[in-house]
Amino acid sequence: MTFKLVESIKESERQADDLIREAQQEARQLIREAESRAAQLLKEEIAAAREQSREMLAKAEAEARQETKALADVHRKEVEEIQSLARARLPEVVAMIAERVVKIDANR
């Protein structure tokens, strides 16, 4: 009877060892799967963040172009006004220069 009891204990220990090995293998597999899924999620998040960054940059560039165009339009109008005023005074300035030239020649 003692022999059967010892054999039964040894068999139970073997079964326990097998269960422990199986549990360890399953745990390692679960860890590998979790690490793989985490790496995949990280890649997806990085890709999403890059895409969001590109979209934000494109939006900012579009807004900057609109603001630049608006400012350019304002400055273009100011330049046109200054040029118009200069053209309007051109005959007056030409007459003034001509008068001075004539005075200089007359004084010689």
JOBELPE-V905569 format. One record per run of one state. SS is the DSSP state (A for helix, B for strand, O for the rest). FROM is the first residue (numbers start at 1). LEN is the number of residues. Records with the same first field share a line. If there is no record, write none. Layout:
BEGIN
SS=FROM-LEN + FROM-LEN
END
This chain:
BEGIN
O=1-1 + 107-2
A=2-105
END
